[in-house]
Amino acid sequence: MFVQWILLICSAALISSKGLPERIVGGQSVSILSVPWQASLQKFGGHFCGAVIYSEKIVLTAAHCTKRNPPYMFSVRVGSSISGFGGQVVKVSQILEHESFGRSFEYSNDIAVIQLQSNLIMGFGVRSIPLADSSPQPGSSAFVSGWGLIEYHGKDSTTLLGTTLAIVDRDSCMSSYRGRISKDMICASAPGKDSCRGDSGGPLVSDGKLVGIVSFGPQGCALSEFPGVYANVAELKPWIVETIQHL
């Protein structure tokens, strides 16, 4: 426990340092203590995608982050604001992607359940988040976090960022994407703010519940005419719960 405190203090010091490049377009530095359900899905030891803590041994991510890759390629880091340092790192034992991923549209049913080889130690900076039972109303405030790019084709960074968005009306989002928005998707945006490449698989949270998993956007980020698109957790909850029960 003492070691965890030291690592988190170091993480906080790094976050407060000047000159750190930001990610999550239009975002600001956030401590893992404010989003303790945030995880980093790591591929061969480096940050690859975001993930969300569901329980001591289960995390959720986007199916396009795993893409039928074998579990041995992946591990999960939790409990740190820095994607490559501190917290806990646990190897992945099993990945179950939605069987209908990409069937309706390229990113439809973009959800995967990850089982870990050992239990996470829950507590300081490491906590699960409940799944939403219903989708938030258009205009509702939602918070997205992750280690993605501050701009399309930008450089990587290790600092956890977050920003507040608003849920976008479904009809409006469908119009933006020419109808290629299925029921299992939810959209969110704000002027100059967005999730971006590298945030995929991470959490979109509203009213204390997980409402979305970062999925996709346009070829660029924070474009006013294209909201960010997220896997709709409320719609996918029955699949998530049933899949976990069968592990």
SEVEX-231867 format. One record per residue (C-alpha): x, y, z; residue number from 0. Coordinates in nm, 3 decimals. Each point is the difference from the previous one (the first is absolute). Layout:
N
+---------+---------+---------+-----+
!      xx !      yy !      zz ! pos !
+---------+---------+---------+-----+
!       X !       Y !       Z ! NUM !
...
+---------+---------+---------+-----+
//
This chain:
247
+---------+---------+---------+-----+
!      xx !      yy !      zz ! pos !
+---------+---------+---------+-----+
!   0.000 !   0.000 !   0.000 !   0 !
!   0.288 !   0.237 !   0.084 !   1 !
!   0.153 !  -0.063 !  -0.344 !   2 !
!  -0.333 !   0.079 !  -0.170 !   3 !
!  -0.020 !   0.333 !   0.187 !   4 !
!   0.353 !   0.093 !  -0.110 !   5 !
!  -0.072 !  -0.088 !  -0.363 !   6 !
!  -0.321 !   0.203 !  -0.004 !   7 !
!   0.174 !   0.297 !   0.159 !   8 !
!   0.266 !  -0.021 !  -0.272 !   9 !
!  -0.274 !  -0.017 !  -0.263 !  10 !
!  -0.166 !   0.310 !   0.143 !  11 !
!   0.332 !   0.184 !  -0.006 !  12 !
!   0.051 !  -0.086 !  -0.364 !  13 !
!  -0.350 !   0.119 !  -0.086 !  14 !
!   0.060 !   0.336 !   0.165 !  15 !
!   0.328 !   0.056 !  -0.187 !  16 !
!  -0.003 !   0.273 !  -0.262 !  17 !
!   0.048 !  -0.069 !  -0.368 !  18 !
!  -0.164 !  -0.343 !  -0.016 !  19 !
!  -0.173 !  -0.057 !  -0.335 !  20 !
!  -0.373 !  -0.053 !   0.039 !  21 !
!  -0.230 !  -0.258 !  -0.154 !  22 !
!  -0.384 !  -0.032 !  -0.020 !  23 !
!  -0.053 !   0.298 !  -0.229 !  24 !
!  -0.089 !   0.310 !   0.204 !  25 !
!   0.058 !  -0.189 !   0.325 !  26 !
!   0.188 !   0.054 !   0.322 !  27 !
!   0.212 !  -0.214 !   0.231 !  28 !
!  -0.200 !  -0.220 !   0.235 !  29 !
!   0.110 !  -0.220 !   0.287 !  30 !
!  -0.080 !  -0.369 !  -0.004 !  31 !
!  -0.169 !   0.069 !   0.336 !  32 !
!  -0.277 !   0.185 !  -0.183 !  33 !
!  -0.046 !  -0.279 !  -0.258 !  34 !
!   0.112 !  -0.314 !   0.190 !  35 !
!  -0.179 !  -0.227 !  -0.249 !  36 !
!   0.236 !   0.109 !  -0.278 !  37 !
!   0.248 !  -0.261 !  -0.122 !  38 !
!   0.269 !  -0.014 !  -0.266 !  39 !
!  -0.014 !  -0.299 !  -0.234 !  40 !
!   0.364 !  -0.067 !  -0.081 !  41 !
!   0.131 !  -0.193 !  -0.298 !  42 !
!   0.347 !  -0.148 !   0.044 !  43 !
!   0.046 !   0.230 !   0.300 !  44 !
!  -0.097 !   0.333 !  -0.157 !  45 !
!  -0.327 !   0.193 !   0.016 !  46 !
!  -0.224 !  -0.098 !  -0.289 !  47 !
!  -0.361 !   0.075 !   0.098 !  48 !
!  -0.211 !   0.101 !   0.293 !  49 !
!  -0.204 !  -0.243 !   0.209 !  50 !
!  -0.250 !   0.012 !   0.287 !  51 !
!   0.000 !  -0.193 !   0.328 !  52 !
!  -0.317 !  -0.208 !   0.039 !  53 !
!   0.115 !  -0.220 !   0.291 !  54 !
!   0.314 !  -0.139 !   0.164 !  55 !
!   0.061 !  -0.235 !  -0.291 !  56 !
!  -0.190 !   0.156 !  -0.292 !  57 !
!   0.062 !   0.311 !  -0.210 !  58 !
!  -0.186 !   0.123 !  -0.306 !  59 !
!   0.142 !   0.151 !  -0.317 !  60 !
!  -0.085 !   0.054 !  -0.366 !  61 !
!   0.002 !  -0.308 !  -0.222 !  62 !
!   0.204 !   0.185 !  -0.262 !  63 !
!   0.280 !   0.033 !   0.257 !  64 !
!   0.045 !  -0.375 !   0.028 !  65 !
!  -0.102 !  -0.112 !  -0.353 !  66 !
!   0.037 !  -0.373 !   0.064 !  67 !
!   0.357 !   0.041 !   0.125 !  68 !
!   0.110 !  -0.267 !   0.250 !  69 !
!  -0.018 !   0.088 !   0.372 !  70 !
!   0.374 !  -0.041 !   0.058 !  71 !
!   0.060 !   0.326 !  -0.189 !  72 !
!  -0.191 !   0.202 !   0.259 !  73 !
!   0.017 !   0.116 !   0.360 !  74 !
!  -0.197 !   0.260 !   0.195 !  75 !
!   0.137 !   0.281 !   0.215 !  76 !
!  -0.227 !   0.156 !   0.264 !  77 !
!   0.038 !   0.242 !   0.291 !  78 !
!   0.236 !   0.246 !  -0.169 !  79 !
!  -0.044 !   0.329 !  -0.186 !  80 !
!   0.307 !  -0.088 !  -0.208 !  81 !
!  -0.057 !  -0.270 !  -0.260 !  82 !
!   0.352 !  -0.144 !   0.023 !  83 !
!   0.076 !   0.031 !   0.369 !  84 !
!  -0.144 !  -0.089 !   0.342 !  85 !
!  -0.318 !  -0.168 !   0.112 !  86 !
!  -0.060 !  -0.367 !  -0.069 !  87 !
!   0.070 !  -0.195 !  -0.317 !  88 !
!  -0.185 !  -0.327 !  -0.059 !  89 !
!   0.024 !  -0.232 !  -0.298 !  90 !
!  -0.305 !  -0.093 !  -0.209 !  91 !
!  -0.124 !  -0.358 !  -0.001 !  92 !
!  -0.301 !   0.016 !  -0.233 !  93 !
!  -0.163 !   0.243 !  -0.246 !  94 !
!  -0.359 !  -0.034 !  -0.117 !  95 !
!  -0.108 !   0.238 !  -0.275 !  96 !
!  -0.363 !   0.054 !  -0.094 !  97 !
!  -0.086 !  -0.264 !  -0.259 !  98 !
!  -0.178 !   0.263 !  -0.213 !  99 !
!   0.281 !   0.254 !   0.009 ! 100 !
!   0.018 !   0.179 !  -0.335 ! 101 !
!  -0.290 !  -0.184 !  -0.162 ! 102 !
!  -0.253 !   0.281 !  -0.040 ! 103 !
!   0.256 !   0.278 !  -0.040 ! 104 !
!   0.377 !   0.006 !   0.038 ! 105 !
!  -0.011 !   0.078 !   0.373 ! 106 !
!  -0.337 !  -0.144 !   0.103 ! 107 !
!   0.001 !  -0.195 !   0.329 ! 108 !
!   0.348 !   0.132 !   0.076 ! 109 !
!   0.039 !  -0.165 !   0.340 ! 110 !
!   0.228 !  -0.265 !   0.151 ! 111 !
!   0.020 !  -0.164 !   0.342 ! 112 !
!   0.349 !  -0.067 !   0.136 ! 113 !
!   0.069 !  -0.250 !   0.276 ! 114 !
!   0.321 !   0.054 !   0.198 ! 115 !
!   0.240 !  -0.267 !   0.121 ! 116 !
!  -0.020 !   0.125 !   0.358 ! 117 !
!  -0.226 !   0.230 !   0.202 ! 118 !
!   0.057 !   0.373 !   0.017 ! 119 !
!   0.055 !   0.142 !   0.347 ! 120 !
!  -0.295 !   0.235 !   0.033 ! 121 !
!   0.028 !   0.316 !   0.208 ! 122 !
!   0.211 !   0.313 !  -0.033 ! 123 !
!  -0.033 !   0.112 !  -0.365 ! 124 !
!  -0.144 !  -0.334 !  -0.113 ! 125 !
!  -0.378 !  -0.041 !  -0.006 ! 126 !
!  -0.268 !  -0.148 !  -0.222 ! 127 !
!  -0.286 !   0.203 !  -0.149 ! 128 !
!  -0.363 !  -0.111 !  -0.042 ! 129 !
!  -0.145 !  -0.041 !  -0.348 ! 130 !
!  -0.279 !   0.231 !  -0.111 ! 131 !
!  -0.348 !  -0.154 !  -0.029 ! 132 !
!  -0.120 !   0.264 !  -0.244 ! 133 !
!   0.160 !   0.243 !  -0.240 ! 134 !
!   0.031 !   0.361 !   0.123 ! 135 !
!  -0.221 !   0.262 !  -0.158 ! 136 !
!   0.140 !   0.229 !  -0.272 ! 137 !
!   0.177 !   0.294 !   0.158 ! 138 !
!   0.100 !  -0.198 !   0.310 ! 139 !
!   0.352 !   0.065 !   0.127 ! 140 !
!   0.251 !  -0.284 !  -0.043 ! 141 !
!   0.369 !  -0.033 !   0.083 ! 142 !
!   0.256 !  -0.183 !  -0.213 ! 143 !
!   0.357 !  -0.079 !   0.102 ! 144 !
!   0.304 !  -0.167 !  -0.148 ! 145 !
!   0.352 !   0.024 !  -0.136 ! 146 !
!  -0.091 !   0.068 !  -0.363 ! 147 !
!   0.130 !   0.266 !  -0.237 ! 148 !
!  -0.052 !   0.372 !   0.052 ! 149 !
!  -0.039 !   0.029 !  -0.376 ! 150 !
!  -0.018 !  -0.242 !  -0.290 ! 151 !
!   0.352 !  -0.126 !  -0.085 ! 152 !
!   0.129 !   0.158 !   0.320 ! 153 !
!   0.272 !  -0.150 !   0.219 ! 154 !
!  -0.059 !  -0.254 !   0.274 ! 155 !
!  -0.011 !   0.105 !   0.364 ! 156 !
!  -0.023 !  -0.184 !   0.329 ! 157 !
!  -0.207 !   0.254 !   0.193 ! 158 !
!  -0.366 !  -0.077 !   0.072 ! 159 !
!  -0.235 !   0.267 !  -0.138 ! 160 !
!  -0.375 !   0.051 !   0.018 ! 161 !
!  -0.267 !   0.231 !  -0.133 ! 162 !
!  -0.372 !   0.063 !   0.033 ! 163 !
!  -0.229 !  -0.059 !  -0.298 ! 164 !
!  -0.373 !   0.006 !  -0.065 ! 165 !
!  -0.206 !  -0.292 !  -0.128 ! 166 !
!  -0.108 !   0.065 !  -0.359 ! 167 !
!  -0.349 !  -0.063 !  -0.133 ! 168 !
!  -0.008 !  -0.329 !  -0.190 ! 169 !
!  -0.166 !   0.144 !  -0.311 ! 170 !
!   0.261 !   0.274 !  -0.019 ! 171 !
!   0.283 !  -0.252 !   0.036 ! 172 !
!  -0.150 !  -0.224 !  -0.268 ! 173 !
!  -0.021 !   0.297 !  -0.232 ! 174 !
!   0.368 !   0.079 !   0.057 ! 175 !
!   0.102 !  -0.357 !  -0.083 ! 176 !
!  -0.254 !  -0.049 !  -0.282 ! 177 !
!  -0.204 !  -0.254 !   0.193 ! 178 !
!   0.289 !  -0.226 !   0.097 ! 179 !
!  -0.082 !   0.016 !   0.371 ! 180 !
!  -0.157 !  -0.315 !   0.145 ! 181 !
!  -0.204 !  -0.039 !   0.319 ! 182 !
!   0.306 !  -0.124 !   0.187 ! 183 !
!   0.176 !   0.336 !  -0.048 ! 184 !
!  -0.030 !   0.329 !   0.188 ! 185 !
!   0.150 !   0.335 !  -0.097 ! 186 !
!   0.151 !   0.285 !   0.199 ! 187 !
!   0.182 !   0.324 !  -0.079 ! 188 !
!   0.083 !   0.354 !   0.108 ! 189 !
!   0.161 !   0.290 !  -0.185 ! 190 !
!   0.372 !  -0.069 !  -0.033 ! 191 !
!  -0.021 !  -0.311 !   0.219 ! 192 !
!   0.007 !  -0.370 !  -0.089 ! 193 !
!   0.155 !  -0.336 !   0.068 ! 194 !
!   0.264 !  -0.095 !  -0.254 ! 195 !
!   0.220 !  -0.283 !  -0.120 ! 196 !
!   0.145 !  -0.186 !   0.299 ! 197 !
!  -0.308 !   0.069 !   0.215 ! 198 !
!  -0.189 !  -0.291 !  -0.161 ! 199 !
!  -0.143 !  -0.245 !   0.252 ! 200 !
!  -0.008 !   0.259 !   0.275 ! 201 !
!  -0.295 !   0.123 !   0.208 ! 202 !
!  -0.272 !   0.253 !  -0.073 ! 203 !
!  -0.170 !   0.065 !   0.335 ! 204 !
!  -0.323 !   0.183 !   0.080 ! 205 !
!  -0.170 !   0.030 !   0.339 ! 206 !
!   0.248 !  -0.241 !   0.158 ! 207 !
!  -0.062 !  -0.282 !  -0.246 ! 208 !
!   0.177 !  -0.135 !  -0.306 ! 209 !
!  -0.207 !   0.105 !  -0.302 ! 210 !
!   0.251 !  -0.047 !  -0.280 ! 211 !
!   0.324 !  -0.158 !  -0.115 ! 212 !
!   0.214 !   0.213 !  -0.233 ! 213 !
!  -0.046 !  -0.145 !  -0.349 ! 214 !
!   0.065 !   0.223 !  -0.301 ! 215 !
!  -0.023 !   0.342 !  -0.163 ! 216 !
!   0.086 !   0.172 !  -0.325 ! 217 !
!   0.347 !   0.007 !  -0.160 ! 218 !
!   0.097 !   0.268 !   0.246 ! 219 !
!  -0.118 !   0.095 !   0.347 ! 220 !
!  -0.225 !   0.275 !   0.142 ! 221 !
!  -0.148 !   0.084 !  -0.340 ! 222 !
!  -0.315 !   0.203 !   0.062 ! 223 !
!  -0.208 !  -0.191 !  -0.255 ! 224 !
!   0.092 !  -0.345 !   0.132 ! 225 !
!  -0.069 !  -0.101 !   0.362 ! 226 !
!   0.204 !  -0.275 !   0.161 ! 227 !
!  -0.168 !  -0.342 !  -0.008 ! 228 !
!  -0.007 !  -0.241 !   0.294 ! 229 !
!  -0.126 !  -0.352 !   0.057 ! 230 !
!  -0.337 !   0.042 !   0.174 ! 231 !
!   0.045 !  -0.180 !   0.332 ! 232 !
!  -0.370 !  -0.004 !   0.092 ! 233 !
!  -0.084 !  -0.179 !  -0.327 ! 234 !
!   0.294 !  -0.239 !   0.033 ! 235 !
!  -0.044 !  -0.070 !   0.373 ! 236 !
!  -0.194 !  -0.328 !  -0.045 ! 237 !
!   0.282 !  -0.136 !  -0.218 ! 238 !
!   0.267 !   0.122 !   0.245 ! 239 !
!  -0.170 !  -0.159 !   0.303 ! 240 !
!  -0.077 !  -0.330 !  -0.176 ! 241 !
!   0.354 !  -0.026 !  -0.139 ! 242 !
!   0.156 !   0.056 !   0.343 ! 243 !
!  -0.232 !  -0.258 !   0.158 ! 244 !
!   0.126 !  -0.263 !  -0.244 ! 245 !
!   0.369 !   0.055 !   0.064 ! 246 !
+---------+---------+---------+-----+
//
